[in-house]
Each structure stands twice: as structure tokens, then as C-alpha cells.
């Protein structure tokens, strides 16, 4: 393993339940969390101890998305639909009912919001008209995670039926590929910054690297002891970080696919329970992680 130095900068508290949702802001100095307590909180990397409560909802929040064009935060409110918070006013501007299923992920492309639900339906919401544009039934199982390749105009979806589907957004979300290989639910999915590779992870604890031109499986790594819950590339694409139910974060070299660093409780005073989401900050290069232990950790990484 390479000489990567890790320093835990902050442990942030305030949520009263497991933290499931994490999203970097349009201004990457800020980030947002959502939890089982229904609270949505804004945090400032320059003043991390001062979290601001943006919303308190009656059900769990699994998914958040930022709309930079309209400066809003979109909250996936389980069993209720979406709530949209105006980040200038710090209050809800509109909401939309989307059936009664859990909402596992949200992604924006252009003026459309894609909503992944627990009943296998992908909702497409027009953000200008604030209305459902269409809903596409893609599986009898949950859609757990979404990833967008903006240049290639592709949407990748990870499912609880163990598959990954690729939709062409230039062709109205037409399906163009189905990737089989995981032996359990797919929870983690991200395109490399150059969009030449799609990386997936899931309940089978495997990390898979797919070529986005041929959808050939380039590499399969047994990466964690338990489920991989999420992954995130560093902005330059050189490294990626995974987080797991095994309570660890792992940093990988994106080219060699070698493991470079393990961050855990024993070595780094890491999280005590499952780590649910992670992102590599484009503001300061820190890694932010959230956990079932109700805390947010901010890690300084020196490679």
C-alpha cells in the first residue's frame, strides 16, 4: 500500500438516527446530510461544527440532490415523494407526490430529475414545470443507485435484482445495455471523471470496473468484508474511495486498481458501524463520510 496519510479533522454530531444521505453543494464549501430522523442539515467545511437545520420531515431521507441552476436542494422523502428547498430562502419552495415507495437516489441531468424508487420505477420529473414527465418500470426489484455520465449522456442504474442497466438520455432514456456480474444488490455506482469506466459495488462486497465503450468487465475485486454501500472518485480521477457495512473506508488507485489505504476504527478512530455514504470533496480534497453511528467524519487525505 502506498504512502497515503490520513488525518481525521472532525467528527460532527447532531442527527438522532442513522445518516443515509450525503451530497456536496453546488458551492462545494457546503454539503448536506439526511437521516432516519427526517432531518436535513447543511454543513460548512470552513466552519464544520455549525450545522444548519433545513428541514424536519416525518419519514427517513435516503437521497439528496442539488440543482445548481435553480439553487435548490431536492430531498427524497420516503413514502411521500420529493421536497424542494430553496437554498437562498432556506425554506421549502415546492413538493411532488411520487407514489408510496422509498426513494433511494436522485440525479439531475439538464432540466430533468431522475428518481430511483423501491418498486423498480424510474420517475422523470420536469424541474421547470414541476411535474412528472414519465415513469418507467424497469424491474420488480428496487433501483438502489444512479450515476450520470454527462458527456456521454448516459444514466446507469444499480438494482436489487443484481443487475446494472444503462439508459441513453439523448434517446429519451432508452435502454442500451444490461450488465450482469454482481451476485447481490448493487448499491454503489459511479462513472470515472473521464467517463471511460463505470465502477460498481454492492452487497456481494465486490468492486467491478466496466469499460463504457464495450461494457466489458475489466476487473473484479473482492474489496470489503461486507456490502459496499457507496463510492466516489477524486476530482482528477486518480483515486476512488469506497465505504462499507464492514465499518471501513478504502482508497484505491483508479488505474492499477490497487488498494492504497484502509481507514477504520482501530487505525484512524473511524466509524463504529456501517458507513452509508461518502464523497471526495472538490472544495478542499477532504473525504466526508456518514454512518449508522449518527456521525459525520471529515478526513484529510495526503497522497
C-alpha positions in Angstrom: 0.0 0.0 0.0 1.3 3.5 -0.9 2.2 6.3 1.4 -1.2 7.9 1.8 -1.5 9.9 5.1 -4.9 10.2 6.7 -5.8 12.6 9.4 -9.3 12.8 11.0 -10.2 16.5 11.1 -13.7 16.5 12.5 -16.4 14.3 13.9 -19.8 16.1 13.5 -22.9 15.2 15.5 -26.5 16.4 15.6 -28.5 13.7 13.8 -30.6 11.4 16.1 -30.7 8.4 13.8 -28.6 6.7 11.1 -27.4 9.0 8.4 -28.2 7.7 4.9 -27.9 10.7 2.6 -24.9 12.9 1.7 -24.5 15.4 -1.1 -21.9 18.1 -2.0 -23.3 21.5 -2.6 -23.2 23.5 -5.9 -20.8 25.6 -3.9 -18.6 22.7 -2.7 -17.7 24.5 0.5 -21.1 23.3 1.7 -22.6 19.8 2.0 -25.9 18.3 3.0 -26.9 15.3 5.1 -30.3 13.5 5.5 -31.1 10.8 8.1 -33.6 8.4 9.6 -34.7 11.2 11.9 -36.1 13.1 8.9 -33.7 15.9 9.4 -31.9 17.6 6.5 -28.8 19.6 7.6 -26.5 22.0 5.8 -22.8 21.9 6.8 -19.9 24.4 6.0 -16.4 22.9 5.5 -14.9 26.2 6.7 -17.0 26.1 9.9 -17.9 22.4 10.2 -19.3 22.4 13.7 -22.1 24.9 12.8 -24.7 22.7 11.1 -28.0 24.4 10.0 -31.3 22.5 10.0 -33.0 23.0 6.7 -36.0 20.6 7.1 -37.5 18.2 9.6 -39.7 15.6 7.8 -41.8 12.7 9.3 -40.0 9.9 7.4 -36.4 8.9 6.6 -34.4 10.6 4.0 -32.2 8.3 1.9 -31.5 10.6 -1.1 -30.5 14.3 -1.7 -29.7 16.1 -4.9 -28.5 19.7 -5.6 -30.0 21.7 -8.5 -27.3 24.3 -9.2 -29.4 26.1 -11.9 -32.2 26.9 -9.5 -30.1 26.8 -6.4 -32.3 24.2 -4.7 -31.8 21.1 -2.7 -34.1 18.2 -3.6 -35.0 15.8 -0.8 -36.2 12.3 -1.4 -38.8 11.9 1.4 -39.6 8.2 1.8 -43.3 7.3 1.1 -44.1 11.0 0.3 -42.1 12.0 -2.8 -39.8 14.9 -3.2 -39.5 18.2 -1.3 -37.5 21.0 -2.9 -35.7 23.5 -0.6 -34.8 27.0 -1.9 -31.2 27.4 -0.7 -31.4 31.2 -0.8 -34.5 31.4 1.4 -33.7 28.2 3.4 -37.3 27.0 3.1 -39.4 24.6 1.0 -40.5 26.0 -2.4 -42.4 23.0 -3.7 -43.1 19.3 -3.4 -44.3 16.5 -5.5 -46.0 13.2 -4.6 -44.4 10.2 -6.4 -46.3 7.1 -5.2 -45.6 5.5 -1.9 -42.2 3.7 -2.4 -38.9 4.5 -0.7 -36.7 6.9 -2.8 -33.2 5.6 -2.9 -31.4 8.0 -5.2 -31.9 11.3 -7.2 -29.9 12.6 -10.1 -30.3 15.7 -12.3 -29.5 16.0 -16.0 -30.4 19.2 -17.7 -33.9 20.2 -16.6 -34.8 16.6 -15.6 -34.7 14.9 -12.3 -34.4 11.1 -12.2 -35.9 9.4 -9.1 -35.0 5.8 -8.2 -37.7 4.1 -6.2 -38.1 0.9 -4.1 -40.6 -0.5 -6.5 -38.3 -0.5 -9.6 -39.8 2.6 -11.2 -37.7 5.4 -12.5 -39.6 8.7 -12.4 -38.6 11.5 -14.7 -39.6 14.9 -13.3 -39.5 18.1 -15.3 -37.9 20.7 -13.0 -39.3 23.7 -15.0 -42.9 22.6 -14.9 -42.5 20.8 -11.6 -44.4 17.8 -12.9 -43.9 14.1 -13.6 -42.8 13.7 -17.2 -42.9 10.0 -17.3 -42.3 6.9 -15.2 -40.5 3.8 -16.4 -41.0 0.4 -14.8 -37.5 -1.2 -15.1 -37.6 -4.0 -12.6 -39.7 -5.8 -10.0 -36.9 -5.0 -7.5 -35.6 -1.7 -6.1 -33.5 0.8 -8.0 -30.8 1.5 -5.4 -28.4 3.9 -7.1 -28.0 6.2 -10.1 -24.9 7.6 -11.9 -24.7 10.0 -14.8 -22.1 10.4 -17.5 -23.0 13.9 -18.7 -20.7 14.0 -21.8 -21.9 10.5 -23.0 -25.4 11.4 -21.9 -25.8 8.1 -20.1 -27.7 7.1 -16.9 -26.5 4.0 -15.1 -28.8 2.3 -12.6 -28.0 -0.3 -10.0 -30.7 -2.7 -8.9 -31.6 -5.1 -6.1 -32.0 -7.8 -8.8 -28.2 -7.7 -9.0 -28.1 -6.0 -12.4 -26.9 -2.7 -13.8 -28.9 -1.0 -16.6 -27.6 1.7 -18.9 -30.1 4.2 -20.4 -29.3 6.7 -23.2 -30.6 10.1 -22.1 -30.2 11.5 -25.6 -32.7 8.9 -26.8 -35.4 9.6 -24.1 -33.9 7.2 -21.6 -33.8 4.2 -24.0 -32.1 1.1 -22.5 -28.9 0.3 -24.3 -27.1 -2.2 -22.0 -27.7 -4.6 -19.1 -24.6 -5.6 -17.1 -24.7 -8.9 -15.2 -22.0 -9.9 -12.8 -22.9 -9.0 -9.2 -24.3 -11.8 -7.1 -26.4 -9.4 -4.9 -27.9 -5.9 -4.8 -25.9 -3.1 -6.5 -25.6 -0.2 -4.0 -22.6 1.8 -5.4 -22.1 3.2 -8.9 -20.0 6.0 -10.4 -18.5 6.9 -13.7 -14.9 7.9 -13.7 -14.4 11.7 -14.4 -13.3 10.8 -17.9 -16.3 8.5 -18.3 -14.2 5.7 -19.8 -15.0 3.4 -16.8 -18.1 2.6 -14.7 -17.4 1.3 -11.3 -19.9 -0.7 -9.3 -20.1 -2.2 -5.9 -22.8 -3.9 -3.8 -23.9 -6.4 -1.2 -21.6 -9.0 -2.6 -18.7 -6.8 -1.4 -17.2 -6.9 -4.9 -15.9 -3.8 -6.8 -16.3 -4.1 -10.6 -14.8 -2.0 -13.3 -16.7 -1.8 -16.6 -15.5 -0.4 -19.9 -18.1 2.2 -21.0 -17.4 1.7 -24.7 -18.0 -2.1 -24.8 -19.4 -2.7 -21.3 -16.8 -5.4 -20.9 -15.9 -6.2 -17.3 -12.3 -5.2 -17.0 -11.7 -6.1 -13.4 -13.5 -7.7 -10.4 -12.1 -7.2 -6.9 -13.3 -8.7 -3.6 -12.9 -5.3 -1.9 -14.6 -5.4 1.5 -15.8 -8.0 4.1 -19.4 -6.9 3.8 -21.6 -4.8 1.5 -20.1 -1.8 -0.4 -22.6 1.0 0.2 -21.2 3.8 -1.9 -18.1 5.0 -3.8 -16.7 8.3 -5.0 -13.9 9.4 -7.3 -11.5 12.2 -6.5 -12.0 15.1 -8.9 -8.9 14.2 -11.0 -9.9 10.6 -11.3 -6.7 9.2 -9.9 -8.2 7.7 -6.8 -11.6 6.5 -5.6 -12.9 5.8 -2.2 -15.4 3.1 -1.1 -17.4 2.8 2.1 -18.8 -0.4 3.5 -21.0 -2.1 6.0 -17.8 -3.5 7.4 -17.2 0.0 9.0 -14.2 0.8 6.8 -13.3 3.3 4.1 -10.9 2.1 1.4 -8.9 4.2 -1.0 -8.0 2.7 -4.4 -5.7 3.6 -7.3 -8.1 4.0 -10.2 -5.6 2.9 -12.8 -3.8 0.0 -11.2 -7.0 -0.8 -9.1 -4.7 -1.5 -6.1 -5.8 -0.9 -2.6 -3.8 2.1 -1.1 -5.3 2.7 2.3 -7.8 1.4 4.8 -9.5 3.8 7.2 -11.2 2.2 10.2 -11.9 2.5 13.9 -8.7 0.6 15.0 -6.3 2.6 12.9 -7.9 6.0 12.5 -10.7 6.4 15.1 -13.1 5.7 12.3 -16.8 5.0 12.4 -18.2 2.3 14.8 -20.9 1.0 12.5 -21.9 0.7 8.8 -20.6 3.6 6.6 -23.5 4.5 4.3 -22.3 7.3 2.0 -19.0 9.0 1.1 -17.8 11.8 -1.2 -14.4 13.2 -2.1 -14.7 17.0 -1.8 -14.0 19.2 -4.8 -13.5 22.1 -2.4 -10.7 21.1 -0.2 -9.8 17.5 -1.2 -11.2 16.1 2.1 -13.3 12.9 2.3 -16.6 13.2 4.0 -18.4 10.0 5.3 -21.6 9.3 7.2 -22.7 6.3 9.2 -25.3 4.4 11.1 -23.4 5.7 14.2 -25.1 9.0 13.6 -21.9 10.9 13.0 -20.2 12.6 10.0 -16.4 12.3 9.7 -14.2 14.6 7.7 -10.8 13.2 6.7 -7.8 15.0 5.4 -6.0 12.9 2.7 -2.4 13.5 1.7 -1.2 11.3 -1.2 
